[in-house]
Every structure is written in structure tokens, then in C-alpha cells.
Amino acid sequence: MTTLVTLADVRAAADRIAGVVVRTPLLPVPAVGPDLWLKPESLQPTGAFKLRGATNAVRSLPPEALAAGVVTHSSGNHGQALAYAARAAGIACWVVVPEGAPSVKVEAIRAQGAEIVLVPPAQRLAVAEQISADRGAALVPPFDDPAVIAGQGTIGLEVVADLPDVDVVLVQVGGGGLVSGVATAIKALLPSVRVIGVEPELAAETAEALHVGTLVPWPVEQTYRTIADGVRTSPSELTFAHIQAYVDDIVTVTEEQIRAAVGVLAYQARIVAEPSGALTTAAYLAGKAPSGRTVAIVSGGNADPALLRDLLSHRAG
């Protein structure tokens, strides 16, 4: 039986990451919606929520494991976060990056001092595991890890502290680490709050899995069609168990809705969001979320400059 992360785990993570991770504010955005607050994780030093889980994972490792360094596989944000946490700890870091990842994210990982290994998307996990075996480095997965999930769950603690009468929390769903952690914290503290996951229609495997009650992996050739590159991954048995236990529903949004939401966040909320970060706002704007006081997590702002320019110029035109 799968052991789920607990509220105590999330609270312990909050203590570990204090001083490294930014406690992001809740921003009311009446120009977008009278009952909408944004949680801008784009304000983290690495530009995305992933720093929470990566920092907690690194700080949870025993000294003997830390000495050999850490390794992960990531399309960008988790890799950058782990490289940041590894540099802060003074240890080596390897990041296996799938070919086709946004160059802005790849360069950000390299700038943190990590060694990058580019591979076809389907080989990312296998190569990371091989590096771990060869180097003795601790494998820190982007989502399939209790310490990573607990770290992401600290967002939920902050939401409840800042808006205790929240009704709905909208969370991006890719591999499921973010929604698993946030839902764990929210449901433990405020069980009546509706936690709603959001996926692109082109990568909606978790929505399908939740409907049928078992994982239904989609091929990477299918999920890689979405512009939201941060949520092209599949949930694991661990994250899906959390989703089944704590997430009320998963809704989907179109590519056009995602693109439009990036523009709304930039022009009306003054927040730069990558397409994955705009998923929750897209769901809110499309009327896909339940009514009530709503928090939409903006999971990251590491948008490819050329893509962002195209999205914003299209809206301006």
C-alpha cells in the first residue's frame, strides 16, 4: 500500500526550506476576477515552485549521501531548482534534460553550475538512473518523491494562512508533485475546500486516469503537442495515489485558452507566466472552476523569450 505524505511532513518541509525559498504573496486581481487571488511562484529565485521540493529533498539527505552529489531528469524548472539547491549545499549536480526543452530553461540550469545531459524524452529517467548508479549521486525525481511532494505542499500551508476562507484552489497537473503536496496540506487544514487540478487537453492523461480509476499513460509524442512544456510528464503511482485521495476534480483547457491566459496575466495582473504557469488562470477565465473565493497557483514564469514575445504580441494585435 502506498504511504501518503502527511501534514506533519509538509510542516517539517516548511522549516527546512525557510530562508532559501520565498514565501510568495497572495495577490488579489480584481481586473481579472473579483474572487480571484494569484499565488505567483514565478517570484522564486529560480522562477518556479520547484525550488520548494528540491530544497527540501536536498536538505533531507544524510551527509554521506550528499557527498556524492545529486542527479535528476527535468524539462527545466526542477533541474534549475535542484542545481540551485545543490550549489547552495556545495555539492555536484547532474541534470538529464529531454531534447526540445526550452533553451531559456536549459541555460538557466547550466548557469547554476549543473552538468547537463541531453537525451530523447523517453530516455530521461533511464539515463538519470544510470548516472546515479555510476556516480553514486542521489536521484531526486521531479515529482515521484515524498520529500519533493512535501516541499511543494508548503504552498498549501501559505494559502491557508493568508486566505483562511478560501473556497477553491486551482493547481497545475503534470507529474503530480505540486497538486499532491498542495492538496495534502489543504485537505488536512480545510477539508471543505475544493482542490481542482488543471491540465491541457493535449496532455490530459491524469484527468482520464482519475475518471477510470487507474493510470493511463499517454505517449510522449502525444503530450509533447501542448505548449505547456512543464506539464508534459505522466503522474507516478505515488502522486496518483495522492490525487485520488485529495483532489476533487481535474479540468482541462485548450491551447488557445492557455495562450490567452498568458496575455491576461501579463497585461492585467503584471505577472510573467510560462504557459504551464498560466493553466490555472486559463481554467478560471474559461469558467471551468467552481464558484467561490479562488486561488490560482502561477507555477512558474520561465517562459522562452521568443514564445513569450509571440504570445504577447498576438494578444496586443
Residue frames as qw, qx, qy, qz and C-alpha x, y, z in Angstrom:
[[0.000, 0.888, 0.460, 0.000, 0.00, 0.00, 0.00],
 [0.394, 0.551, -0.018, 0.735, 1.28, 3.47, -0.93],
 [0.410, -0.555, -0.419, 0.590, 2.29, 5.66, 2.01],
 [0.183, 0.845, 0.289, 0.411, 1.00, 9.20, 1.56],
 [0.298, 0.270, -0.281, 0.872, 2.74, 12.38, 2.63],
 [0.326, -0.673, -0.631, 0.205, 1.23, 13.88, 5.80],
 [0.062, -0.955, -0.101, -0.270, 0.60, 17.38, 7.09],
 [0.645, -0.695, 0.203, 0.244, 3.47, 16.83, 9.54],
 [0.726, 0.083, 0.364, 0.578, 5.79, 16.12, 6.58],
 [0.283, 0.759, 0.278, 0.516, 4.73, 19.36, 4.91],
 [0.349, -0.932, 0.003, -0.093, 5.24, 21.36, 8.09],
 [0.745, -0.437, 0.283, 0.417, 8.70, 19.86, 8.54],
 [0.599, 0.395, 0.358, 0.598, 9.49, 20.82, 4.95],
 [0.012, 0.936, 0.175, 0.306, 8.43, 24.40, 5.66],
 [0.554, -0.792, 0.184, 0.179, 11.02, 24.57, 8.44],
 [0.762, -0.111, 0.388, 0.507, 13.77, 23.12, 6.21],
 [0.478, 0.520, 0.389, 0.592, 13.23, 25.48, 3.28],
 [0.166, -0.959, -0.207, 0.102, 12.85, 28.66, 5.33],
 [0.333, -0.766, 0.293, 0.465, 15.44, 31.23, 4.37],
 [0.337, -0.144, 0.718, 0.592, 16.04, 29.73, 0.92],
 [0.096, 0.480, 0.767, 0.414, 12.58, 29.72, -0.61],
 [0.131, -0.145, 0.015, -0.981, 10.50, 32.88, -0.99],
 [0.150, 0.457, 0.799, -0.362, 7.19, 32.97, 0.86],
 [0.057, 0.242, 0.502, 0.828, 5.20, 34.23, -2.09],
 [0.276, 0.164, 0.369, -0.872, 2.21, 36.53, -1.51],
 [0.278, 0.536, 0.793, 0.079, -1.42, 36.05, -2.46],
 [0.042, -0.159, 0.185, 0.969, -2.32, 38.76, -4.94],
 [0.409, 0.608, 0.592, -0.336, -5.94, 39.84, -5.45],
 [0.177, -0.072, 0.547, 0.815, -6.56, 40.63, -9.11],
 [0.371, 0.553, 0.518, -0.536, -9.95, 42.38, -9.41],
 [0.321, 0.556, -0.378, -0.667, -9.14, 43.26, -13.02],
 [0.248, 0.162, -0.911, -0.287, -9.26, 39.56, -13.82],
 [0.531, -0.413, -0.701, -0.236, -11.89, 38.40, -11.33],
 [0.352, -0.681, 0.158, -0.623, -13.45, 39.79, -8.13],
 [0.852, -0.426, 0.216, -0.212, -13.00, 36.49, -6.31],
 [0.903, 0.304, -0.158, 0.260, -9.56, 35.55, -7.67],
 [0.372, -0.837, 0.385, 0.115, -6.18, 35.55, -5.93],
 [0.778, 0.507, -0.357, 0.107, -2.93, 34.54, -7.61],
 [0.747, -0.577, 0.274, 0.182, -0.09, 32.67, -5.90],
 [0.552, 0.794, -0.255, -0.028, 2.91, 33.79, -8.02],
 [0.859, -0.343, 0.281, 0.256, 5.57, 31.10, -7.65],
 [0.642, 0.638, 0.059, 0.421, 7.26, 32.83, -10.58],
 [0.124, -0.922, 0.220, -0.295, 8.79, 35.08, -7.89],
 [0.887, -0.384, 0.163, 0.198, 11.02, 32.28, -6.59],
 [0.233, -0.727, 0.475, 0.439, 14.78, 32.79, -7.19],
 [0.306, -0.107, 0.841, 0.434, 14.63, 30.11, -9.88],
 [0.324, 0.121, -0.349, -0.871, 11.35, 31.36, -11.32],
 [0.675, -0.143, -0.568, -0.449, 9.13, 28.43, -10.34],
 [0.753, -0.500, 0.132, -0.407, 7.65, 26.45, -7.42],
 [0.916, 0.137, -0.360, 0.114, 10.10, 23.59, -7.95],
 [0.230, 0.561, -0.547, 0.577, 12.63, 25.21, -5.61],
 [0.637, -0.450, 0.298, -0.551, 10.47, 24.17, -2.66],
 [0.990, -0.050, 0.039, -0.122, 10.61, 20.44, -3.33],
 [0.737, 0.465, -0.334, 0.358, 14.22, 20.43, -4.49],
 [0.010, -0.631, 0.485, -0.605, 15.43, 22.31, -1.42],
 [0.758, -0.379, 0.306, -0.434, 13.51, 20.05, 0.94],
 [0.983, 0.150, -0.105, 0.022, 14.85, 16.95, -0.81],
 [0.540, 0.541, -0.429, 0.481, 18.48, 18.10, -0.63],
 [0.190, -0.556, 0.484, -0.648, 18.19, 19.18, 2.99],
 [0.881, -0.243, 0.151, -0.377, 16.59, 15.83, 3.87],
 [0.858, 0.319, -0.382, 0.126, 19.57, 13.79, 2.61],
 [0.768, -0.588, 0.065, 0.246, 22.11, 12.44, 5.14],
 [0.094, -0.856, 0.398, 0.316, 25.66, 13.86, 4.88],
 [0.498, -0.243, 0.768, 0.320, 27.10, 10.67, 3.40],
 [0.530, 0.560, 0.619, 0.148, 24.55, 10.78, 0.55],
 [0.161, 0.962, 0.060, -0.211, 25.14, 14.47, -0.10],
 [0.406, -0.627, 0.490, 0.450, 28.86, 14.00, -0.63],
 [0.483, 0.086, 0.745, 0.451, 28.36, 12.21, -3.95],
 [0.144, 0.142, -0.282, -0.938, 26.04, 14.90, -5.30],
 [0.524, 0.404, 0.594, -0.458, 22.55, 14.71, -6.78],
 [0.033, -0.039, 0.724, 0.688, 21.03, 13.92, -10.17],
 [0.468, 0.458, 0.548, -0.520, 17.63, 14.39, -11.72],
 [0.250, 0.278, 0.686, 0.624, 15.74, 14.47, -15.03],
 [0.075, 0.693, 0.410, -0.588, 13.80, 17.60, -15.90],
 [0.442, 0.689, 0.418, 0.395, 12.43, 19.71, -18.74],
 [0.280, 0.611, -0.062, 0.738, 13.85, 22.70, -16.95],
 [0.362, -0.735, 0.079, -0.569, 12.28, 24.09, -13.79],
 [0.884, -0.466, 0.041, -0.019, 13.06, 21.17, -11.46],
 [0.828, 0.201, -0.075, 0.518, 16.53, 20.87, -12.92],
 [0.175, 0.664, -0.140, 0.714, 17.21, 24.53, -12.28],
 [0.599, -0.681, 0.075, -0.414, 15.81, 24.24, -8.76],
 [0.948, -0.267, -0.007, 0.175, 17.92, 21.19, -7.90],
 [0.649, 0.392, -0.112, 0.642, 21.02, 22.84, -9.35],
 [0.133, -0.742, 0.123, -0.646, 20.32, 25.91, -7.18],
 [0.784, -0.568, 0.088, -0.233, 19.82, 23.79, -4.06],
 [0.936, 0.007, -0.052, 0.348, 22.93, 21.72, -4.84],
 [0.426, 0.568, -0.160, 0.686, 25.08, 24.80, -5.31],
 [0.398, -0.734, 0.141, -0.532, 23.81, 26.20, -2.01],
 [0.899, -0.411, 0.140, -0.057, 24.85, 22.91, -0.37],
 [0.073, -0.762, 0.618, 0.181, 28.22, 22.87, -2.15],
 [0.655, -0.055, 0.751, 0.062, 27.66, 19.57, -3.95],
 [0.023, -0.160, 0.716, 0.679, 27.73, 18.33, -7.56],
 [0.578, 0.419, 0.467, -0.522, 24.59, 18.12, -9.67],
 [0.106, -0.036, 0.794, 0.598, 23.71, 16.39, -12.95],
 [0.517, 0.425, 0.348, -0.657, 20.52, 17.18, -14.85],
 [0.300, 0.138, 0.841, 0.429, 19.23, 14.95, -17.64],
 [0.313, 0.486, 0.109, -0.809, 17.24, 17.19, -19.98],
 [0.638, 0.420, 0.641, 0.075, 14.90, 15.97, -22.74],
 [0.279, 0.031, 0.461, 0.842, 15.71, 17.22, -26.22],
 [0.074, -0.593, -0.560, -0.574, 13.39, 20.05, -27.20],
 [0.375, -0.688, -0.460, 0.418, 13.26, 21.66, -23.76],
 [0.149, 0.973, 0.110, 0.135, 13.11, 25.49, -23.91],
 [0.652, 0.379, -0.259, 0.604, 16.61, 26.90, -24.27],
 [0.178, -0.713, 0.210, -0.645, 15.96, 29.54, -21.61],
 [0.835, -0.483, 0.117, -0.235, 15.44, 26.75, -19.07],
 [0.932, 0.110, -0.105, 0.329, 18.47, 24.75, -20.22],
 [0.393, 0.573, -0.238, 0.679, 20.73, 27.79, -19.98],
 [0.456, -0.692, 0.180, -0.530, 19.34, 28.61, -16.53],
 [0.958, -0.286, 0.013, 0.029, 20.29, 25.11, -15.33],
 [0.773, 0.313, -0.133, 0.536, 23.78, 25.49, -16.77],
 [0.055, 0.734, -0.176, 0.653, 24.15, 28.89, -15.11],
 [0.693, -0.628, 0.156, -0.317, 23.63, 27.25, -11.72],
 [0.109, -0.644, 0.756, -0.042, 26.68, 25.06, -12.29],
 [0.827, 0.007, 0.526, -0.199, 24.99, 21.74, -13.08],
 [0.115, -0.275, 0.812, 0.502, 26.24, 19.34, -15.72],
 [0.681, 0.352, 0.126, -0.630, 23.60, 18.90, -18.43],
 [0.270, -0.084, 0.915, 0.287, 22.97, 15.64, -20.31],
 [0.549, 0.313, -0.105, -0.767, 20.63, 15.95, -23.32],
 [0.215, 0.005, 0.971, 0.101, 18.65, 12.84, -24.28],
 [0.328, -0.285, -0.637, -0.637, 15.48, 11.88, -26.20],
 [0.497, -0.408, 0.167, -0.747, 12.42, 12.45, -23.97],
 [0.916, -0.178, -0.241, -0.267, 11.66, 8.75, -23.49],
 [0.785, 0.137, -0.458, 0.394, 15.17, 8.08, -22.11],
 [0.066, -0.738, 0.263, -0.617, 15.33, 10.76, -19.43],
 [0.757, -0.541, 0.213, -0.299, 14.60, 8.56, -16.41],
 [0.981, 0.038, -0.021, 0.189, 16.79, 5.66, -17.53],
 [0.542, 0.554, -0.236, 0.586, 19.79, 7.94, -18.10],
 [0.298, -0.719, 0.281, -0.561, 19.31, 9.66, -14.74],
 [0.910, -0.361, 0.144, -0.145, 19.21, 6.28, -13.02],
 [0.888, 0.259, -0.115, 0.364, 22.39, 5.23, -14.82],
 [0.216, 0.684, -0.299, 0.630, 24.23, 8.37, -13.70],
 [0.619, -0.615, 0.234, -0.429, 23.05, 7.70, -10.14],
 [0.988, -0.131, 0.062, 0.060, 24.41, 4.15, -10.31],
 [0.744, 0.429, -0.137, 0.494, 27.72, 5.18, -11.91],
 [0.169, 0.614, -0.257, 0.727, 28.43, 8.24, -9.76],
 [0.376, -0.291, -0.740, 0.475, 26.71, 7.31, -6.52],
 [0.121, -0.140, 0.042, -0.982, 24.67, 10.52, -6.77],
 [0.242, 0.358, 0.763, -0.481, 21.31, 10.67, -5.00],
 [0.016, 0.359, 0.675, 0.644, 18.44, 10.62, -7.50],
 [0.136, 0.394, 0.453, -0.788, 15.99, 13.45, -6.77],
 [0.225, 0.453, 0.763, 0.403, 13.00, 12.93, -9.09],
 [0.045, -0.251, -0.140, -0.957, 10.99, 15.95, -10.21],
 [0.576, -0.308, -0.026, -0.756, 7.82, 14.68, -8.52],
 [0.873, -0.148, -0.435, -0.162, 7.94, 10.97, -7.60],
 [0.491, 0.140, -0.595, 0.620, 9.47, 11.52, -4.17],
 [0.409, -0.719, -0.552, 0.106, 7.89, 12.14, -0.73],
 [0.405, -0.478, -0.118, 0.770, 10.37, 14.90, 0.16],
 [0.096, 0.099, 0.417, 0.899, 9.68, 16.70, -3.11],
 [0.273, -0.587, -0.657, -0.387, 5.92, 16.39, -2.63],
 [0.452, -0.669, -0.445, 0.388, 6.15, 17.67, 0.94],
 [0.319, -0.264, 0.078, 0.907, 8.19, 20.65, -0.21],
 [0.071, -0.298, -0.520, -0.797, 5.62, 21.58, -2.84],
 [0.365, -0.620, -0.693, -0.053, 2.92, 21.23, -0.19],
 [0.316, -0.375, -0.318, 0.811, 4.27, 24.27, 1.64],
 [0.091, -0.193, -0.357, -0.909, 2.35, 26.34, -0.91],
 [0.459, -0.518, -0.655, -0.304, -0.84, 24.94, 0.59],
 [0.478, -0.476, -0.487, 0.555, 0.22, 25.98, 4.09],
 [0.173, -0.158, 0.022, 0.972, 0.77, 29.54, 2.89],
 [0.240, -0.342, -0.556, -0.718, -2.55, 29.69, 1.03],
 [0.505, -0.584, -0.635, -0.014, -4.50, 28.65, 4.14],
 [0.435, -0.413, -0.321, 0.733, -2.58, 31.08, 6.35],
 [0.088, -0.120, 0.163, 0.975, -3.17, 34.01, 4.00],
 [0.491, -0.069, -0.299, -0.816, -6.76, 33.25, 2.91],
 [0.172, -0.038, 0.922, -0.344, -8.40, 31.02, 5.55],
 [0.571, 0.410, 0.472, -0.533, -11.83, 31.44, 3.93],
 [0.186, 0.369, -0.696, -0.588, -10.66, 30.18, 0.53],
 [0.808, 0.183, 0.306, -0.469, -13.22, 28.03, -1.32],
 [0.904, 0.414, 0.094, 0.059, -11.29, 26.74, -4.35],
 [0.314, -0.695, 0.518, 0.387, -7.60, 26.13, -5.09],
 [0.816, 0.569, -0.022, -0.099, -6.56, 25.59, -8.72],
 [0.496, -0.601, 0.577, 0.245, -3.34, 23.64, -9.27],
 [0.514, 0.568, -0.548, -0.337, -1.39, 22.62, -12.37],
 [0.870, -0.164, 0.458, -0.084, -1.06, 18.89, -13.01],
 [0.496, 0.610, -0.593, -0.171, 1.87, 17.30, -14.84],
 [0.462, 0.180, -0.845, 0.199, 3.77, 14.67, -12.92],
 [0.607, -0.577, -0.481, -0.261, 1.54, 15.45, -9.97],
 [0.542, -0.096, -0.506, 0.664, 4.05, 16.51, -7.31],
 [0.050, -0.191, 0.114, -0.974, 2.64, 20.03, -6.96],
 [0.606, -0.327, -0.270, -0.673, -1.02, 19.06, -6.76],
 [0.747, -0.219, -0.615, 0.130, -0.20, 16.14, -4.44],
 [0.406, -0.060, -0.471, 0.781, 1.58, 18.34, -1.92],
 [0.200, -0.182, 0.023, -0.963, -0.84, 21.26, -2.10],
 [0.674, -0.303, -0.438, -0.513, -3.90, 19.02, -1.82],
 [0.646, -0.182, -0.656, 0.345, -2.38, 17.15, 1.14],
 [0.202, -0.050, -0.390, 0.897, -1.94, 20.40, 3.08],
 [0.349, -0.175, -0.158, -0.907, -5.22, 22.00, 2.04],
 [0.694, -0.281, -0.548, -0.373, -7.42, 18.98, 2.80],
 [0.562, -0.188, -0.653, 0.471, -5.74, 18.40, 6.18],
 [0.132, -0.128, -0.321, 0.929, -6.35, 22.00, 7.25],
 [0.443, 0.296, 0.122, -0.837, -9.58, 22.89, 5.40],
 [0.368, 0.089, 0.915, 0.140, -11.32, 19.71, 4.21],
 [0.431, 0.683, 0.523, -0.273, -14.22, 21.60, 2.60],
 [0.110, 0.717, -0.340, -0.599, -12.00, 23.47, 0.15],
 [0.872, 0.436, 0.220, -0.043, -12.27, 22.24, -3.42],
 [0.318, -0.578, 0.578, 0.481, -8.87, 21.34, -4.87],
 [0.765, 0.585, 0.219, -0.155, -9.08, 21.29, -8.65],
 [0.554, -0.286, 0.526, 0.579, -6.28, 20.15, -10.92],
 [0.495, 0.777, 0.005, -0.388, -5.80, 21.70, -14.36],
 [0.604, -0.141, 0.637, 0.457, -4.30, 20.03, -17.43],
 [0.267, 0.406, -0.426, -0.763, -4.04, 20.91, -21.13],
 [0.863, 0.256, 0.154, -0.408, -6.46, 18.99, -23.32],
 [0.690, 0.561, -0.455, -0.043, -3.46, 17.74, -25.28],
 [0.364, 0.301, -0.793, 0.384, -1.88, 16.21, -22.16],
 [0.586, -0.367, 0.150, -0.707, -4.91, 15.22, -20.11],
 [0.592, 0.073, -0.803, 0.000, -3.84, 11.75, -19.04],
 [0.076, -0.011, -0.754, 0.652, -4.40, 12.41, -15.33],
 [0.526, 0.088, 0.121, -0.837, -7.95, 13.62, -15.95],
 [0.744, 0.122, -0.536, -0.381, -8.59, 10.39, -17.83],
 [0.431, 0.111, -0.836, 0.322, -6.89, 8.33, -15.13],
 [0.194, -0.007, 0.568, -0.800, -8.95, 9.94, -12.36],
 [0.667, 0.103, -0.117, -0.729, -12.12, 9.17, -14.34],
 [0.816, 0.116, -0.526, -0.211, -11.32, 5.48, -14.91],
 [0.765, -0.599, 0.163, -0.172, -9.57, 4.91, -11.58],
 [0.855, -0.205, 0.279, 0.387, -6.18, 3.78, -12.87],
 [0.160, -0.647, 0.368, 0.649, -3.15, 5.31, -14.58],
 [0.727, 0.571, 0.374, 0.076, -3.49, 5.67, -18.35],
 [0.398, -0.514, 0.314, 0.692, -0.08, 6.76, -19.67],
 [0.574, 0.799, 0.112, -0.141, -0.10, 8.81, -22.87],
 [0.803, 0.157, 0.134, 0.559, 2.88, 8.54, -25.25],
 [0.312, -0.559, 0.011, 0.768, 5.30, 11.47, -25.19],
 [0.189, 0.159, 0.570, 0.783, 4.58, 12.07, -28.88],
 [0.170, -0.700, -0.626, -0.299, 1.05, 12.96, -27.81],
 [0.406, -0.795, -0.310, 0.328, 1.72, 15.01, -24.67],
 [0.453, -0.308, 0.183, 0.817, 4.52, 16.97, -26.32],
 [0.194, 0.574, 0.537, 0.587, 1.97, 18.65, -28.60],
 [0.253, -0.894, -0.366, 0.047, 0.97, 21.08, -25.84],
 [0.266, 0.767, -0.176, 0.557, 2.63, 24.47, -25.50],
 [0.561, -0.725, 0.238, -0.320, 2.67, 23.90, -21.72],
 [0.632, 0.421, -0.634, 0.144, 6.03, 22.11, -21.62],
 [0.111, -0.423, 0.699, -0.566, 6.15, 21.90, -17.81],
 [0.668, -0.034, 0.530, -0.521, 3.20, 19.50, -17.63],
 [0.671, 0.386, -0.504, -0.384, 4.04, 17.03, -20.38],
 [0.139, 0.286, -0.924, 0.212, 5.02, 14.31, -17.88],
 [0.660, -0.315, -0.599, -0.328, 2.90, 11.47, -16.51],
 [0.552, -0.620, 0.328, -0.450, 1.95, 11.04, -12.84],
 [0.260, 0.292, -0.906, 0.160, 3.55, 8.24, -10.86],
 [0.547, -0.392, -0.738, -0.048, 1.85, 5.65, -8.69],
 [0.358, -0.308, -0.505, 0.722, 2.80, 7.80, -5.69],
 [0.097, 0.111, 0.010, -0.989, 1.41, 11.07, -6.98],
 [0.443, -0.221, -0.603, -0.626, -1.68, 9.43, -8.43],
 [0.457, -0.389, -0.764, 0.237, -2.45, 7.93, -5.02],
 [0.132, -0.320, -0.332, 0.878, -2.41, 11.45, -3.55],
 [0.249, 0.003, -0.352, -0.902, -4.58, 12.76, -6.38],
 [0.474, -0.315, -0.765, -0.302, -7.15, 10.01, -5.84],
 [0.414, -0.410, -0.669, 0.462, -7.18, 10.71, -2.10],
 [0.210, -0.537, -0.297, 0.761, -7.29, 14.50, -2.07],
 [0.028, 0.149, -0.354, -0.923, -8.10, 16.09, -5.44],
 [0.491, 0.392, 0.522, -0.576, -11.77, 16.81, -6.10],
 [0.711, 0.622, 0.324, -0.042, -11.59, 17.04, -9.88],
 [0.403, -0.306, 0.437, 0.744, -9.32, 17.73, -12.84],
 [0.489, 0.786, 0.266, -0.269, -10.43, 20.09, -15.61],
 [0.644, 0.057, 0.424, 0.635, -8.80, 20.69, -18.97],
 [0.156, 0.830, 0.027, -0.535, -8.08, 23.78, -21.05],
 [0.769, 0.578, 0.199, 0.186, -7.36, 24.31, -24.73],
 [0.636, 0.013, 0.093, 0.766, -4.15, 25.60, -26.23],
 [0.087, 0.624, 0.241, 0.738, -5.89, 28.84, -27.19],
 [0.535, -0.797, -0.214, -0.183, -7.14, 29.30, -23.62],
 [0.766, -0.383, -0.031, 0.516, -3.61, 28.78, -22.29],
 [0.456, 0.284, 0.186, 0.822, -2.19, 31.31, -24.74],
 [0.159, -0.756, -0.269, -0.575, -4.85, 33.86, -23.85],
 [0.672, -0.708, -0.204, 0.080, -4.22, 33.42, -20.12],
 [0.677, -0.098, -0.006, 0.730, -0.51, 34.23, -20.54],
 [0.164, 0.471, 0.211, 0.841, -1.55, 37.56, -22.01],
 [0.463, -0.757, -0.303, -0.347, -4.14, 38.27, -19.32],
 [0.751, -0.516, -0.171, 0.374, -1.59, 37.62, -16.58],
 [0.544, 0.051, 0.081, 0.834, 0.95, 39.92, -18.23],
 [0.043, 0.446, 0.258, 0.856, -1.34, 42.80, -19.12],
 [0.492, -0.641, -0.260, -0.528, -3.90, 42.72, -16.30],
 [0.805, -0.579, -0.110, 0.071, -2.01, 41.18, -13.37],
 [0.120, 0.882, -0.441, 0.110, 1.51, 42.32, -14.32],
 [0.698, -0.387, 0.603, -0.009, 2.80, 38.77, -13.90],
 [0.429, 0.508, -0.669, -0.333, 5.01, 36.94, -16.38],
 [0.781, -0.117, 0.563, -0.245, 3.90, 33.31, -16.64],
 [0.024, 0.246, -0.874, -0.418, 5.13, 30.49, -18.80],
 [0.576, -0.104, -0.512, -0.629, 2.30, 28.53, -20.48],
 [0.539, -0.220, -0.798, 0.157, 2.30, 25.86, -17.74],
 [0.160, -0.168, -0.512, 0.827, 2.08, 28.59, -15.11],
 [0.326, 0.049, -0.090, -0.940, -0.98, 30.06, -16.83],
 [0.285, -0.190, -0.907, -0.247, -3.04, 26.85, -16.82],
 [0.141, -0.463, -0.753, 0.445, -4.96, 27.68, -13.66],
 [0.140, 0.445, 0.074, -0.881, -5.81, 31.20, -14.79],
 [0.265, 0.080, -0.691, -0.667, -6.93, 29.74, -18.10],
 [0.233, -0.344, -0.910, 0.010, -9.32, 27.41, -16.26],
 [0.031, -0.521, -0.493, 0.696, -10.71, 30.29, -14.19],
 [0.180, 0.373, -0.221, -0.883, -11.21, 32.52, -17.24],
 [0.307, 0.004, -0.796, -0.522, -12.87, 29.68, -19.16],
 [0.667, -0.260, 0.097, -0.691, -15.39, 29.09, -16.37],
 [0.717, 0.099, -0.689, -0.042, -14.02, 25.62, -15.69],
 [0.241, 0.108, -0.737, 0.622, -13.61, 26.16, -11.91],
 [0.292, -0.648, -0.698, 0.089, -16.27, 26.00, -9.17],
 [0.046, -0.817, -0.084, -0.569, -17.51, 29.35, -7.89],
 [0.679, -0.697, -0.161, 0.164, -16.20, 30.98, -4.71],
 [0.155, -0.909, 0.370, 0.110, -13.05, 32.59, -3.40],
 [0.947, 0.283, 0.039, 0.145, -10.43, 31.09, -5.66],
 [0.315, -0.749, 0.485, 0.323, -6.64, 30.83, -5.51],
 [0.861, 0.506, -0.030, 0.045, -4.91, 30.09, -8.80],
 [0.656, -0.519, 0.341, 0.429, -1.30, 28.99, -8.49],
 [0.529, 0.809, -0.248, -0.065, 1.01, 30.54, -11.08],
 [0.946, -0.249, 0.107, 0.179, 3.54, 27.74, -11.01],
 [0.646, -0.254, 0.277, 0.665, 6.34, 29.40, -12.97],
 [0.272, 0.905, 0.062, -0.322, 7.48, 32.27, -15.12],
 [0.394, -0.463, 0.612, 0.506, 10.41, 30.80, -17.07],
 [0.694, 0.627, 0.312, -0.167, 8.92, 31.42, -20.49],
 [0.637, 0.114, 0.393, 0.654, 11.02, 31.16, -23.61],
 [0.041, -0.518, -0.026, 0.854, 11.58, 34.81, -24.64],
 [0.115, 0.067, -0.635, -0.761, 10.64, 34.24, -28.27],
 [0.203, -0.435, -0.865, -0.147, 7.49, 32.36, -27.32],
 [0.147, -0.626, -0.503, 0.578, 6.50, 34.99, -24.76],
 [0.010, 0.366, -0.225, -0.903, 7.05, 37.75, -27.30],
 [0.172, -0.136, -0.780, -0.587, 4.84, 35.89, -29.77],
 [0.212, -0.533, -0.810, 0.121, 2.07, 35.32, -27.23],
 [0.128, -0.628, -0.336, 0.690, 2.03, 38.90, -26.04],
 [0.037, 0.271, -0.383, -0.882, 2.29, 40.48, -29.47],
 [0.142, -0.298, -0.855, -0.400, -0.55, 38.26, -30.69],
 [0.172, -0.659, -0.671, 0.294, -2.75, 39.49, -27.86],
 [0.112, -0.544, -0.047, 0.830, -1.72, 43.11, -28.34],
 [0.045, 0.082, -0.603, -0.792, -2.57, 42.84, -32.01]]
